[in-house]
Amino acid sequence: MTDITITGIGIVSALGIGREAFWKNCRNAMSGIKKINAFDTSSLRSNVAAYVEDFEPKQFISPRVYRRMSRISQMAVASSIEAITDSGIDLKSVNRDRIAVIMGTAYGSSSHVEEFYVSLLKDGPRGAQPFFFPETVPNALASHIAMFHGITGPNTTFCQNEISAETAVLYARTLLLTNQADVVLVGGADELTEILYSCYNVFLNRAKAKDGEPVRPRSGDGLVLGEGAGMLVMERQSFALDRGAAIYGTLKSGVVSGGTAPVGHYETEGKQMARAMTLAAEQADVEPEEIDHISVSANFSGELDRMEFHQLSSFFENRKTELMVTPLKYLIGDFGGAGILRAAAILLSLRHQVPLPAVKADSLLGESQYPLLWHTLQEGSPQTALMTSSTFGGGSTSMIFVRE
Amino acid sequence: MEVRTFKRVAITGLGTITSIGKSVSEFKQGLFSGKCGIGPVSLFDISGFSCRKAAQIKNWDVESFLEPREARRVSRCDALGLMAAGEALADSGLNLDQCDRSNIGVIMGGGAGGMLSWEEYRRAAWSGKTRPRPSLLLPMAQCSVTDLIAKQYRVTGTRSTVSTACSSSATSIGYGFDLIRSGVHNIVIAGGSEALSELTFAGFNSLRQIDPEYCRPFDKNRKGLSLGEGAAVFVLEDYEHAEQRRAKIYAEVLSYAINSDAYHMTSPHPNATGMRKVMTTALERANIGVDEVDYINTHGTGTKINDRTETLAVKEAFGQERSGQLSLSSVKSMVGHCLGASGAIEAAATVLAIINQLVPPTIHLDTPDNECDLDYTPNHSRPRDIRIALSNSFAFGGNNTCLVFAKAGKYAGL
C-alpha cells in the first residue's frame, strides 16, 4: 500500500503562532480559551473562545498583499509559509502543476460576508463595497495560498462544518493515492467574528469569564468556539524519501462516514463514528491494543462528548477503566479547521516522542465536580494514534497516524 | 482508501431543477429549444439595482415542495438540492432498501448555500423591528444540503461538500468519480445546488459584471453575466454494478481534472494557462485524444474576459484545426450563471447532449466577435455525433474544473 507521509507543519492558533510555540503550549496543556476582547459579547450566552489574539500578518506577508485578504486568508497563508519552509520543498525547483492546495473551512470569511452585506443594508445597492465581495467565497483562502506561492496544481475547498479540515485531508489523500498530485498542502482555517459567534449563541458554553481569570468550561455546558489555521504538507512516502525530506509521520488510513442527524445536532448514538473507527483501524491493519494515543473531537457540548465516550469505551473495551484521550478542542476551541491542528499535535508528538496531554475518558461526561485534570507526560514513545472527529449534521471521520 | 481498482463510472440517474424546467424532461425541452429563463427577480427587493434580471425559478418555493414544519428548517438552496436528488434517485431505479447504504456517498457542491436564509435573519436583526427566527441560521453551513440529502435517504457513506464558487459542483462530480473509480463506493450521489441571494446579486452588481438585460455569451455586444439558480444531481455508479442490475446508463464519466490559475481572485489568467491545462490534463487522464472530442459545454459566462480567454484556451488545447471542428455552447445563456450549481447543471446539459446526440444552443448570440471565433452553436440546437464531450467550469479564485463524459458503452476509460 502506498503510504502518505507528512513532512511539513504550519500553525496559527490560540495556543501559539508557529508550530514550536503551539507544540510547547500543547504538550503542557495550556489553554487558549479566554475572555473575548475582540468584539462585544455582552448580550450573548457566553463570552469565551479560543481567539488568536497576537497574530500580525505583516510578520509573514507584505502589506501590499495582505491588505487584500480577510483575516482567515491571512492566517491560512501564514501557516502555509511555515509548512512549506518546514517541509524543505524548494518551490522553484519543483513542478508546481503537481502541487495541490486543499483547504477545509466551515464558513470561510464570515467577516467579509458581514461587511459586504452590512454595506448593502446601510448604503443600498450602489453603496455595496466591491472590495469585500471576492473574499466572501470560502475558496478565497486556498486561492490566496496558490497565488502567494504560484502553486498551479489541483485546488479545492471543503466546507463540512467541524470536520471540514478532516474531509480536506481525506481528499488530499485521494489525490496522492490516485497520482493526481505529488505534494498536497492541506489545511484548515476559520475566523471567529461577532456575527458568527452570535449565530452560534444557543449552542455556546455557559462559561462567562472576567478579564485575566482562567476559564474552566465544563463538558455538557455547550461548545466553545475557536479559530486559527493549520497546514500540513502531505506527499507519498516515496516522493518524500527521494527528496530526502524529514518525515513527521504517516497517515495510514482515513475514513469519512455520515450519520443521520438533524441539522444542528450530532449523531446521537455514534454508530457511524464507530464504523469510521473500525474501518480506519482495519485499513491501517492496526488492532485497538496497538493504538497508544486517542485524539477526540469533544468540544464541551454534551451531545458530542458523551457520544464519543460511549463509542470509544466500546471500541477499546479491554481498557475501559484506564482509557485516556486528548480532547484538544478543550484547549483550542472548536472550528472547521481544527482537525489540522489536532493532526499537527499528533504528528509533533510522534516526531518528538513525547505523548500529548490527556484526560481520563470519563471526563468527557462532564459529571465530575472537580476541574478537568490533564495528565502531561514528558516521557513515552508514541507510535500509533487514532484521531476521531464528528460534526453537526452527523458526519464522522477517523484517521490513523503512525510514527515513521 | 487504497487504490487497487480502476473501475468505470456510469451515470444512471439525473435530477435537475432550473429556471427553464423543474425536472430533467422539462430542462431537456427548454435546453434544446433554446428557452430563456432570465427575467425579473422577485425573490428580494431589487429596486435599487441597476441590473434587475436573473434566471429565477418561478412558481416554486420551499413550501411548495416540503411540509410546512420541514420547510421552516431548510433553505431554498437546500430544497432545490433535495428536489434534484429525489428525481435523480428515482430516475436511477435504485431500490435503496436493497442497497448497502454505507456504500453510498453524497458529495455536493455549493456557492452561497443558505445565504438567502441568513440574509432574512440579518436583515430582521438589522432593522430591530422584529426578532429573527434562529432556525434561519441553521442552513448557513454549506454542508446543510449534503447532510439533508444523506439524512433523507439514510445513506452513510463518504460525505463531503465542495465550495469553490462556480466550479464547486463540477468538482463534486469529480470527487464522486474518484470514489467509485478507486473502489471506495459503488454509488455516489453528486451534484450541486444554489439559490439566488441578495449577497451574490449585489456582489456581481458591485463588480459591474451583470448584463442589465440577459447574458450573451460569445456575442460581440456581451456586457456580462446573468445570475441564476437551480440544482442538478447525478447518480454515479460503478459501471459493472449498473450493468448487473440492468440499469439504464446515460453516459460514462471518463475523467476530470482540477487546477488553479494562481493569478487573480476575479480574473482568469490572460494567457488562459490554467483553463488550457485543466482540459489537457483531463483528456490525458482519460487517455483521450483531441480528435475524439466532439462537444465542449463551455463555462461561457458572457463576460468579455471569460469568453475571450476560454476561446483562447480551447484553441491552445485542441489546436487551431480541431478547435474549429468542435461544437461548443453556453447553457448559461438560458439558465444564467447558477454559481455553485452551474458545474452540475452544465454537466447535466452535456450528458443530455450525448444522450440525444444534439448540441444545445448558445442563445442571444447574434453578433460574432473576432476574438470568439469558434462554433458556439448560435441560437438553435444542432444534431451531431457526440462521442466525447467536456464540461468546463472556471471559478472565482482561479479554480478550474473540467469533466470528461463519453457515450455509454463505447469507451473503456483508462
Boltz contact constraints between the chains, C-beta under 6 A:
constraints:
  - contact:
      token1: [A, 1]
      token2: [B, 2]
      max_distance: 6.0
  - contact:
      token1: [A, 117]
      token2: [B, 199]
      max_distance: 6.0
  - contact:
      token1: [A, 120]
      token2: [B, 202]
      max_distance: 6.0
  - contact:
      token1: [A, 121]
      token2: [B, 126]
      max_distance: 6.0
  - contact:
      token1: [A, 124]
      token2: [B, 48]
      max_distance: 6.0
  - contact:
      token1: [A, 125]
      token2: [B, 48]
      max_distance: 6.0
  - contact:
      token1: [A, 125]
      token2: [B, 49]
      max_distance: 6.0
  - contact:
      token1: [A, 125]
      token2: [B, 202]
      max_distance: 6.0
  - contact:
      token1: [A, 128]
      token2: [B, 202]
      max_distance: 6.0
  - contact:
      token1: [A, 128]
      token2: [B, 206]
      max_distance: 6.0
  - contact:
      token1: [A, 130]
      token2: [B, 206]
      max_distance: 6.0
  - contact:
      token1: [A, 130]
      token2: [B, 207]
      max_distance: 6.0
  - contact:
      token1: [A, 133]
      token2: [B, 203]
      max_distance: 6.0
  - contact:
      token1: [A, 133]
      token2: [B, 206]
      max_distance: 6.0
  - contact:
      token1: [A, 134]
      token2: [B, 265]
      max_distance: 6.0
  - contact:
      token1: [A, 134]
      token2: [B, 266]
      max_distance: 6.0
  - contact:
      token1: [A, 137]
      token2: [B, 165]
      max_distance: 6.0
  - contact:
      token1: [A, 137]
      token2: [B, 396]
      max_distance: 6.0
  - contact:
      token1: [A, 138]
      token2: [B, 163]
      max_distance: 6.0
  - contact:
      token1: [A, 139]
      token2: [B, 164]
      max_distance: 6.0
  - contact:
      token1: [A, 139]
      token2: [B, 165]
      max_distance: 6.0
  - contact:
      token1: [A, 139]
      token2: [B, 397]
      max_distance: 6.0
  - contact:
      token1: [A, 139]
      token2: [B, 399]
      max_distance: 6.0
  - contact:
      token1: [A, 140]
      token2: [B, 397]
      max_distance: 6.0
  - contact:
      token1: [A, 143]
      token2: [B, 397]
      max_distance: 6.0
  - contact:
      token1: [A, 143]
      token2: [B, 398]
      max_distance: 6.0
  - contact:
      token1: [A, 146]
      token2: [B, 260]
      max_distance: 6.0
  - contact:
      token1: [A, 146]
      token2: [B, 262]
      max_distance: 6.0
  - contact:
      token1: [A, 147]
      token2: [B, 262]
      max_distance: 6.0
  - contact:
      token1: [A, 150]
      token2: [B, 262]
      max_distance: 6.0
  - contact:
      token1: [A, 151]
      token2: [B, 262]
      max_distance: 6.0
  - contact:
      token1: [A, 152]
      token2: [B, 259]
      max_distance: 6.0
  - contact:
      token1: [A, 152]
      token2: [B, 260]
      max_distance: 6.0
  - contact:
      token1: [A, 152]
      token2: [B, 262]
      max_distance: 6.0
  - contact:
      token1: [A, 154]
      token2: [B, 258]
      max_distance: 6.0
  - contact:
      token1: [A, 154]
      token2: [B, 259]
      max_distance: 6.0
  - contact:
      token1: [A, 155]
      token2: [B, 260]
      max_distance: 6.0
  - contact:
      token1: [A, 155]
      token2: [B, 399]
      max_distance: 6.0
  - contact:
      token1: [A, 156]
      token2: [B, 162]
      max_distance: 6.0
  - contact:
      token1: [A, 156]
      token2: [B, 164]
      max_distance: 6.0
  - contact:
      token1: [A, 156]
      token2: [B, 171]
      max_distance: 6.0
  - contact:
      token1: [A, 156]
      token2: [B, 258]
      max_distance: 6.0
  - contact:
      token1: [A, 157]
      token2: [B, 163]
      max_distance: 6.0
  - contact:
      token1: [A, 157]
      token2: [B, 164]
      max_distance: 6.0
  - contact:
      token1: [A, 158]
      token2: [B, 160]
      max_distance: 6.0
  - contact:
      token1: [A, 159]
      token2: [B, 142]
      max_distance: 6.0
  - contact:
      token1: [A, 159]
      token2: [B, 143]
      max_distance: 6.0
  - contact:
      token1: [A, 159]
      token2: [B, 161]
      max_distance: 6.0
  - contact:
      token1: [A, 159]
      token2: [B, 163]
      max_distance: 6.0
  - contact:
      token1: [A, 160]
      token2: [B, 143]
      max_distance: 6.0
  - contact:
      token1: [A, 160]
      token2: [B, 160]
      max_distance: 6.0
  - contact:
      token1: [A, 160]
      token2: [B, 161]
      max_distance: 6.0
  - contact:
      token1: [A, 161]
      token2: [B, 141]
      max_distance: 6.0
  - contact:
      token1: [A, 161]
      token2: [B, 143]
      max_distance: 6.0
  - contact:
      token1: [A, 167]
      token2: [B, 160]
      max_distance: 6.0
  - contact:
      token1: [A, 174]
      token2: [B, 178]
      max_distance: 6.0
  - contact:
      token1: [A, 177]
      token2: [B, 3]
      max_distance: 6.0
  - contact:
      token1: [A, 178]
      token2: [B, 3]
      max_distance: 6.0
  - contact:
      token1: [A, 199]
      token2: [B, 137]
      max_distance: 6.0
  - contact:
      token1: [A, 256]
      token2: [B, 158]
      max_distance: 6.0
  - contact:
      token1: [A, 257]
      token2: [B, 156]
      max_distance: 6.0
  - contact:
      token1: [A, 258]
      token2: [B, 150]
      max_distance: 6.0
  - contact:
      token1: [A, 258]
      token2: [B, 156]
      max_distance: 6.0
  - contact:
      token1: [A, 258]
      token2: [B, 159]
      max_distance: 6.0
  - contact:
      token1: [A, 260]
      token2: [B, 151]
      max_distance: 6.0
  - contact:
      token1: [A, 260]
      token2: [B, 154]
      max_distance: 6.0
  - contact:
      token1: [A, 263]
      token2: [B, 138]
      max_distance: 6.0
  - contact:
      token1: [A, 263]
      token2: [B, 144]
      max_distance: 6.0
  - contact:
      token1: [A, 264]
      token2: [B, 138]
      max_distance: 6.0
  - contact:
      token1: [A, 272]
      token2: [B, 156]
      max_distance: 6.0
  - contact:
      token1: [A, 393]
      token2: [B, 147]
      max_distance: 6.0
  - contact:
      token1: [A, 395]
      token2: [B, 159]
      max_distance: 6.0
